Amino acid sequence: MAEITLKSLAHTYLTDPQSPEDYAIREMNHVWHQGGAYALLGPSGCGKSTLLNIISGLLEPSSGEVLFDGEVVNALPPEARNIAQVFQFPVIYDTMTVYDNLAFPLRNVRTPEVRVRERVMEVADVLELTAQLKRKAKNLTADEKQKVSMGRGLVREDVSAILFDEPLTVIDPQLKWKLRRKLKEIHQRFEITMVYVTHDQLEASTFADKIAVMYEGQVVQFGTPRELFEKPNHTFVGYFIGSPGMNFLEVTTRDGRVMAGDTRLTVGNNVHDAVANARSSNIKLGIRPEFIEVHAEPVESGMEARVEHAQDLGTYSIVYLKLGNISLKARIEEDQKTPSGKAWLRFPDDRIGLYVDEFRVEIDHE
């Protein structure tokens, strides 16, 4: 196991980069602590796989350092870093049996055969592959092949970390949840540093203790699933995490009021003062659909909105609203009647986020 540190790390595929936009990885500093279960989450093209390949040694960064337990490893190839990497598509030997596939990494470093068998049987049991050990790998299903590929990474006891690059892409959707839970169990059992790359927030939340959200080559927030949901540090995190994502309203202050375009927002004095004191032309208020209070009748401090339509999702509904010219989404639970025509909204002050130039700024609620 290893603590992995990224120090002033940056990477570009261009020979003469001229601006930050020319970098696949913009300069970053980050630490993956020893024995942790982490997810690297973001949309396609944000730099996730590039970062993973730099950590593994498949790619050398343009600048900065990668350190394993304090030692710079930039010049070391993957085999010298003791890194196991599981890719989107299974990497196995089709002509070998499952047993021999799992044993190969151990035999490659001349592990005694008695220990090879012990370790293969242990990993096969964890991955529920025991019944397939004598089968040729070419005869396995796609999900079984991917489990073998995972097992090849897990079987080594000297591994510093296991890196997963969207490993469930080829897996049947019905089996994905089971395999995510299985990986979580494996981590808890072996306490290996694991970094799991995905664009799926559910996969990230199921697997990881902490999630690094990437956007345009940067880690814009690193935190627990709850922290990302309740206090997104960047507007992208608010939009990307949650279903549906966070509502954002561009705001200013005018005549002592907080305005979203021509619509007055009913908010507390602390929120008003925070908006008024922000020194930028790019100021937004964000609120989760889950945190908007929706009332069918007029209420004190309620803002009248038009109900466009509602989507019944069984245990809850998503209500699509218009507050003036602003489109909003609110979530209401199944025991609450869905209003029609009009609704009155309230934004609890402690659930509102202030974003200046896309980054969160704390509001003093005292």
URWOCOR-V478268 format. One record per residue. N is the residue number from 0. PSI is psi in whole degrees, -180 to 180 (none if undefined). D_FIRST is the distance of its C-alpha to the first C-alpha in Angstrom with 1 decimal. Layout:
N/PSI/D_FIRST  N/PSI/D_FIRST
This chain:
0/153/0.0  1/153/3.8  2/126/7.2  3/122/9.5  4/132/13.1  5/120/16.2  6/114/19.1  7/40/22.7  8/135/21.5  9/152/24.4  10/138/25.4  11/149/28.8  12/-1/30.2  13/150/33.6  14/-24/34.9  15/72/36.8  16/140/35.3  17/-18/37.9  18/166/36.5  19/-30/33.3  20/-16/34.3  21/-2/33.7  22/130/29.9  23/-35/27.6  24/116/25.0  25/158/26.8  26/128/25.5  27/155/22.5  28/129/20.1  29/152/17.1  30/130/13.8  31/110/10.9  32/151/9.5  33/131/6.1  34/4/6.4  35/158/9.5  36/111/11.8  37/153/13.7  38/144/16.8  39/108/18.5  40/137/22.1  41/170/25.3  42/168/28.3  43/137/28.7  44/4/28.9  45/-9/27.1  46/8/24.4  47/-54/21.4  48/-36/21.0  49/-46/21.8  50/-42/18.9  51/-41/16.5  52/-29/17.9  53/-42/17.6  54/-41/13.9  55/-21/13.6  56/3/16.3  57/-18/19.1  58/135/20.9  59/130/21.4  60/152/22.3  61/-34/25.9  62/163/24.9  63/-178/22.3  64/148/18.8  65/125/15.3  66/134/12.9  67/117/9.3  68/41/9.1  69/-6/12.8  70/129/13.6  71/129/15.7  72/15/14.8  73/-40/17.9  74/-4/19.5  75/136/16.8  76/167/17.3  77/-41/14.8  78/-27/14.6  79/-13/13.7  80/-7/10.7  81/43/9.1  82/137/9.4  83/133/11.2  84/131/14.0  85/122/16.5  86/178/19.8  87/-39/22.9  88/142/24.6  89/136/23.4  90/97/22.4  91/169/23.7  92/108/26.3  93/-32/29.4  94/-10/31.2  95/159/28.6  96/166/28.4  97/-42/25.5  98/-48/24.5  99/-33/24.5  100/-46/22.6  101/-33/19.7  102/-24/20.2  103/-50/20.4  104/-32/16.8  105/-43/16.8  106/-30/20.3  107/-25/19.6  108/22/17.6  109/42/20.3  110/137/18.6  111/141/21.5  112/-32/23.3  113/-43/23.3  114/-33/19.5  115/-49/19.6  116/-44/22.1  117/-46/20.3  118/-42/17.1  119/-45/19.3  120/-37/21.4  121/-48/18.7  122/-40/17.3  123/-38/20.9  124/-44/21.9  125/-40/19.4  126/4/20.5  127/47/24.1  128/4/24.6  129/-42/26.1  130/-17/29.6  131/2/28.8  132/-33/27.2  133/-5/30.5  134/149/31.3  135/139/31.2  136/-30/28.8  137/-18/31.7  138/5/33.3  139/160/30.6  140/168/31.0  141/-42/28.9  142/-34/26.7  143/-40/26.2  144/-40/25.3  145/-33/22.7  146/-37/21.2  147/-42/21.1  148/-42/19.4  149/-42/16.7  150/-34/16.6  151/-30/16.2  152/-36/12.8  153/-24/11.8  154/-26/13.3  155/131/11.0  156/-18/9.0  157/8/7.4  158/135/6.2  159/-38/3.9  160/157/5.7  161/127/9.1  162/125/12.1  163/119/15.3  164/90/18.6  165/59/21.2  166/-11/20.6  167/15/23.5  168/-41/26.2  169/4/27.9  170/140/27.6  171/134/30.8  172/-34/30.9  173/-22/31.6  174/-12/28.4  175/-46/26.1  176/-43/26.0  177/-43/25.2  178/-35/22.2  179/-44/20.8  180/-36/21.1  181/-42/19.6  182/-38/16.4  183/-43/16.4  184/-41/16.9  185/-43/14.1  186/-45/11.7  187/-31/13.4  188/-43/13.4  189/-15/9.9  190/45/8.1  191/142/5.7  192/123/5.9  193/134/9.3  194/124/12.1  195/114/15.4  196/132/18.5  197/159/21.9  198/3/25.4  199/114/26.0  200/-29/25.7  201/-43/26.0  202/-45/22.9  203/-46/21.0  204/-34/22.3  205/-38/21.8  206/-46/18.1  207/149/16.7  208/-36/16.7  209/147/17.4  210/133/19.0  211/117/19.6  212/123/23.1  213/142/24.1  214/122/27.8  215/48/29.4  216/9/26.3  217/150/25.3  218/107/23.0  219/-16/26.0  220/143/24.2  221/115/20.9  222/-178/21.3  223/161/21.5  224/-38/23.8  225/-42/26.5  226/-40/26.4  227/-35/26.7  228/-47/29.6  229/-34/31.5  230/67/31.0  231/134/30.2  232/-12/29.8  233/150/31.5  234/-33/34.3  235/-41/32.2  236/-44/29.7  237/-40/32.7  238/-40/34.2  239/-34/31.1  240/132/29.8  241/153/32.3  242/104/35.0  243/171/37.3  244/-179/35.8  245/146/37.1  246/133/40.7  247/134/41.3  248/123/44.7  249/128/45.8  250/160/47.7  251/176/50.1  252/141/52.4  253/125/56.1  254/41/58.9  255/14/56.6  256/153/54.8  257/123/51.5  258/137/52.4  259/95/50.6  260/-124/53.1  261/9/56.4  262/126/54.9  263/134/54.7  264/135/51.6  265/104/52.1  266/165/49.3  267/168/49.3  268/-36/50.3  269/-42/46.7  270/-44/45.7  271/-48/48.9  272/-37/48.4  273/-41/44.9  274/-43/46.1  275/-32/49.1  276/-7/47.1  277/128/44.6  278/75/45.5  279/159/44.9  280/-2/46.8  281/87/43.6  282/131/43.3  283/148/42.2  284/137/42.0  285/141/39.5  286/135/39.8  287/146/38.1  288/-32/40.5  289/-23/39.4  290/-6/40.7  291/128/44.1  292/126/46.9  293/123/49.4  294/142/52.8  295/-18/55.8  296/158/58.3  297/138/58.8  298/160/56.8  299/133/56.9  300/13/54.9  301/143/54.3  302/124/54.2  303/131/56.3  304/161/54.5  305/133/55.6  306/116/53.9  307/-55/53.4  308/173/52.0  309/147/49.4  310/113/46.9  311/118/46.6  312/25/43.2  313/-86/44.0  314/-10/42.3  315/169/42.9  316/148/44.8  317/122/44.2  318/127/47.3  319/124/48.1  320/159/50.2  321/119/52.1  322/97/52.5  323/-122/55.2  324/10/53.8  325/128/50.2  326/133/48.3  327/156/46.0  328/137/44.2  329/148/44.0  330/129/42.6  331/145/44.8  332/165/44.1  333/-24/46.2  334/-1/48.4  335/132/49.6  336/135/52.5  337/121/51.9  338/156/54.5  339/149/56.7  340/-77/58.6  341/157/57.5  342/158/54.7  343/126/54.1  344/146/50.7  345/139/49.1  346/104/45.9  347/129/44.6  348/-38/43.9  349/-4/40.6  350/1/39.3  351/135/40.4  352/139/38.0  353/129/39.4  354/120/38.1  355/121/39.4  356/42/38.7  357/-12/36.3  358/146/34.0  359/137/34.3  360/129/36.4  361/140/36.6  362/129/40.0  363/110/41.4  364/6/42.7  365/none/44.2
